[in-house]
Amino acid sequence: GYTVLSGDNGTFVFNTALYKKVPYDPVKDFTPIGLMARFPLIVVANPATGFKTMRDLVDAAKKDPGKLSYASVGAGSPHHLAMELIKERTGAFIVHIPYRGAAPAVQDVLGNQLPLMVIDTAVGLPHIRSGKLVPLGVLSRQRLAALPAVPSLEEQGIRDTEVYAWQGMVVPAATPRDISARLTTELNRAIATADVTRKLQEFGLEPIAGTSEQMAAYIQSETARWHALIKQRNLTLD
């Protein structure tokens, strides 16, 4: 058998900036096999806030800095860093309240203990469709097929705010090249099958196929982008 690792933004990008030391080098210790799927992210608010758009949120945050707070599924998660990116782009001051997982964070936003959060499609779509959460904007370059009436943050004038929670597969760097190449081929073949694509989409994920080189380049570009933001925001998990 082969040793493979499925990891996310945190594993391959965020952790090396959020922690002083991690027990691995995401570039030197692994060979990318390929990206697998990504979760689109959405800024949502409890209906009691009265917010309908990102402008409503930003105006309220600037009118009374520090009064608004937001829940996240965990410190250092894509959801957390997405909101920190929004704060950096808009100059809004919104207090971060981290939770341990999506369930308690969503529950408190549904109950209006906290007014808003960034949520992924897998968790958020049912609550949005039921009217229990109000979508203010999507962190994708284009509108989502599942939410065609919800504009992107880019459309609302908040630039460079395309963020996903994504998953990719790697193998140890010492893995022979012919084996890693075969795994890339098999991964892409699996993702392209109708059953796998349908199942991923049912969970709110967007399937991604590609090469080892494309994943390596993506990690490199994501690292440059997010490490700069983490430094600017003085974020740390130590």
C-alpha positions in Angstrom: 0.0 0.0 0.0 0.9 3.7 -0.2 1.0 6.3 2.4 -1.2 9.3 1.4 -2.4 12.4 3.3 -5.5 14.4 2.7 -5.1 17.9 4.0 -6.6 21.3 3.8 -5.6 25.0 3.8 -4.5 24.8 7.4 -2.2 21.8 6.8 -0.5 23.1 3.7 -0.7 26.9 4.1 -1.9 28.5 7.3 -0.2 26.5 10.1 3.4 27.5 9.2 2.5 31.1 9.7 0.1 30.7 12.7 2.5 28.5 14.7 6.2 29.3 15.5 7.0 25.6 14.9 5.3 22.8 13.0 6.7 19.3 12.8 6.7 19.2 9.0 7.6 21.3 6.0 4.5 21.4 3.6 6.7 21.9 0.6 9.9 19.8 1.3 8.2 16.9 3.1 5.4 16.1 0.6 4.8 15.6 -3.1 1.4 16.9 -4.2 -0.9 14.4 -5.9 -3.7 16.9 -6.6 -6.5 19.1 -5.3 -9.7 17.2 -4.7 -12.5 19.7 -3.8 -13.3 23.0 -2.3 -16.1 24.5 -0.2 -17.4 27.9 -1.2 -17.8 30.3 1.8 -20.6 32.7 2.6 -20.9 35.6 5.0 -24.2 35.0 6.9 -26.1 36.9 9.6 -28.9 36.2 11.9 -32.1 37.8 10.5 -32.5 39.9 13.8 -29.5 42.0 12.7 -31.5 43.5 9.8 -28.4 43.1 7.6 -29.1 42.4 3.9 -25.8 43.2 2.3 -22.1 43.5 3.1 -22.5 47.3 3.1 -25.0 47.0 5.9 -22.5 44.9 7.9 -19.5 47.1 7.2 -21.4 50.3 8.0 -22.7 48.9 11.3 -19.2 47.8 12.2 -17.6 51.2 11.4 -20.4 53.1 13.2 -19.7 51.3 16.5 -16.2 49.6 16.3 -15.9 46.5 18.4 -19.6 46.1 19.2 -20.2 43.5 16.5 -18.6 40.0 16.9 -18.5 37.0 14.7 -18.3 33.3 15.3 -15.9 31.0 13.6 -15.7 27.2 13.4 -12.2 27.5 14.9 -9.2 29.8 15.2 -7.0 29.4 12.1 -9.7 27.9 10.0 -10.5 29.2 6.5 -13.7 30.6 7.8 -11.8 32.6 10.5 -9.2 33.9 8.1 -11.8 34.8 5.5 -13.4 37.2 7.9 -10.0 38.6 8.9 -9.4 39.2 5.2 -12.7 41.1 5.0 -11.8 43.2 8.0 -8.4 44.0 6.4 -10.1 45.0 3.1 -12.8 47.1 4.7 -11.2 48.5 7.8 -14.1 47.2 9.9 -13.4 46.2 13.5 -15.4 43.0 14.4 -14.5 40.8 17.3 -13.6 37.2 16.7 -15.2 34.5 18.9 -13.7 31.1 18.0 -15.6 27.8 18.6 -14.5 24.2 18.4 -16.3 23.1 15.3 -19.1 24.2 13.1 -22.1 22.9 15.1 -21.7 25.1 18.3 -20.8 28.1 16.2 -23.8 27.8 13.9 -26.1 27.1 16.8 -25.2 30.3 18.6 -25.6 32.4 15.4 -29.0 30.7 14.8 -29.9 31.6 18.4 -28.6 35.2 17.9 -26.1 34.8 20.7 -23.7 36.1 18.0 -24.8 38.0 15.0 -22.8 36.6 12.1 -20.2 34.2 10.8 -18.5 32.9 7.6 -20.0 29.5 6.8 -19.4 26.9 4.1 -22.0 25.7 1.7 -22.2 22.2 3.3 -23.3 23.5 6.6 -24.9 26.8 5.6 -27.2 26.1 2.6 -30.0 24.4 4.6 -30.2 27.3 7.1 -30.1 29.9 4.3 -32.8 28.1 2.3 -35.0 27.9 5.5 -34.6 31.6 6.1 -32.8 31.1 9.5 -29.6 32.7 8.2 -29.4 35.7 5.8 -26.6 35.5 3.2 -24.8 38.8 2.8 -22.3 37.7 0.1 -20.3 34.9 -1.2 -16.5 34.7 -1.2 -16.3 33.4 -4.7 -15.4 35.3 -7.8 -18.8 34.6 -9.3 -22.2 33.9 -7.8 -22.9 30.4 -6.7 -25.3 28.2 -8.7 -27.0 27.2 -5.4 -27.5 30.9 -4.5 -27.9 32.8 -7.7 -29.5 35.8 -6.0 -26.6 36.4 -3.6 -23.9 38.7 -5.0 -20.2 38.1 -4.4 -18.2 40.4 -2.2 -16.3 41.5 -5.4 -19.6 42.6 -6.8 -20.2 44.6 -3.6 -16.9 46.5 -4.0 -14.8 44.4 -1.6 -11.8 43.4 -3.7 -9.6 40.3 -3.6 -11.9 38.3 -1.4 -12.0 35.0 -3.2 -11.7 32.4 -0.4 -12.4 28.6 -0.3 -11.9 25.9 2.2 -10.1 23.3 0.1 -8.8 19.8 0.3 -5.8 18.2 -1.5 -3.9 14.9 -1.4 -0.1 14.5 -1.0 2.4 11.7 -0.5 5.7 11.6 1.3 8.5 13.4 -0.7 10.4 10.1 -1.0 7.6 8.4 -2.9 8.9 7.3 -6.4 7.7 9.6 -9.2 6.0 6.9 -11.1 3.8 6.0 -8.1 2.9 9.6 -7.4 2.0 10.2 -11.1 -0.2 7.1 -11.1 -2.0 8.3 -8.0 -2.6 11.6 -9.6 -4.1 9.9 -12.6 -6.3 7.7 -10.4 -7.4 10.6 -8.2 -8.5 12.6 -11.3 -10.3 9.6 -12.7 -12.2 9.1 -9.5 -13.2 12.8 -9.2 -14.4 12.8 -12.8 -16.9 9.9 -12.2 -20.5 10.8 -12.1 -21.1 9.2 -8.7 -18.2 10.9 -7.0 -19.0 14.3 -8.6 -22.7 14.0 -7.5 -21.8 13.0 -4.0 -19.4 15.9 -3.6 -21.9 18.3 -4.9 -24.6 17.0 -2.5 -22.2 17.9 0.3 -21.8 21.4 -1.1 -18.3 20.9 -2.5 -17.0 21.9 -5.9 -14.8 19.0 -7.4 -11.4 20.0 -8.6 -9.2 18.0 -10.9 -5.6 18.8 -11.9 -2.0 18.0 -11.9 0.6 17.7 -9.2 2.3 20.8 -10.6 -1.0 22.8 -10.4 -1.4 21.9 -6.7 2.2 22.9 -5.9 1.7 26.2 -7.7 -1.6 26.8 -5.9 0.0 26.1 -2.5 2.8 28.5 -3.3 0.4 31.3 -4.3 -1.9 30.7 -1.3 1.1 30.7 1.0 2.3 34.1 -0.2 -1.2 35.6 0.1 -2.2 34.2 3.5 1.1 34.5 5.2 1.1 38.2 4.4 -2.4 38.6 5.8 -1.6 36.6 9.0 1.5 38.9 9.5 -0.6 42.1 8.9 -3.3 41.0 11.3 -0.8 39.7 14.0 -2.6 36.4 14.1 -1.0 33.5 16.1 -2.1 30.2 17.6 0.9 29.8 19.9 
